[in-house]
């Protein structure tokens, strides 16, 4: 769960269109060190990640790519 020291970052992800997409992206991002929570929304093409420290964007991009989608940047 999120704590007072948590970092929340919202990313724009291209290609998500359903709950399966949300689950695939969430599963990959959850594997990154320090990630406490992931909320993906195909409806608005955004993924919100709560982590214990700022995440390396290259690692986030690699995880999203692994899930089969494209990281378009932060919101």
C-alpha positions in Angstrom: 0.0 0.0 0.0 1.0 3.6 -0.5 2.8 5.4 2.3 3.5 9.0 3.1 6.8 8.8 1.3 5.4 7.1 -1.8 6.0 8.6 -5.2 3.0 8.6 -7.6 3.7 8.9 -11.3 1.1 8.7 -14.1 2.3 7.5 -17.5 0.6 7.7 -20.9 0.5 4.2 -22.5 -0.6 3.6 -26.2 -2.4 0.5 -27.3 -4.4 -0.5 -24.2 -8.0 -1.2 -25.2 -9.4 -3.6 -22.5 -9.1 -5.1 -19.1 -6.7 -7.7 -20.4 -4.4 -4.9 -21.6 -4.6 -3.2 -18.2 -3.7 -6.5 -16.5 -0.7 -7.2 -18.8 0.8 -3.7 -18.2 0.1 -3.9 -14.5 1.7 -7.3 -14.1 4.9 -6.1 -15.8 5.2 -2.9 -13.9 4.5 -4.6 -10.6 7.7 -6.6 -11.1 9.8 -3.4 -11.0 11.7 -2.9 -7.7 10.0 -0.5 -5.4 6.6 -0.6 -7.1 3.8 -0.7 -4.4 0.7 -0.3 -6.6 -0.3 0.0 -10.2 -3.6 1.3 -11.6 -4.1 1.0 -15.3 -7.0 2.5 -17.3 -7.5 1.5 -20.9 -10.3 4.1 -21.1 -7.9 7.0 -20.8 -4.7 5.3 -21.8 -3.0 6.0 -18.5 -1.1 3.9 -15.9 -0.6 5.3 -12.4 2.3 3.8 -10.5 2.9 4.2 -6.8 6.5 3.5 -5.8 8.9 3.9 -2.9 11.2 6.1 -5.0 11.1 7.7 -8.4 11.3 5.0 -11.1 13.9 4.9 -14.0 11.9 5.8 -17.1 13.9 3.3 -19.2 12.9 0.5 -16.8 9.2 1.6 -17.0 9.5 1.8 -20.8 11.0 -1.7 -21.0 8.3 -3.2 -18.8 5.5 -1.6 -20.9 7.2 -2.8 -24.1 7.5 -6.3 -22.6 3.7 -6.2 -22.1 3.3 -5.3 -25.8 2.4 -1.6 -25.5 4.1 1.7 -25.9 5.1 4.2 -23.2 4.2 7.7 -24.6 5.6 9.6 -21.6 4.4 11.0 -18.3 1.1 12.9 -17.8 
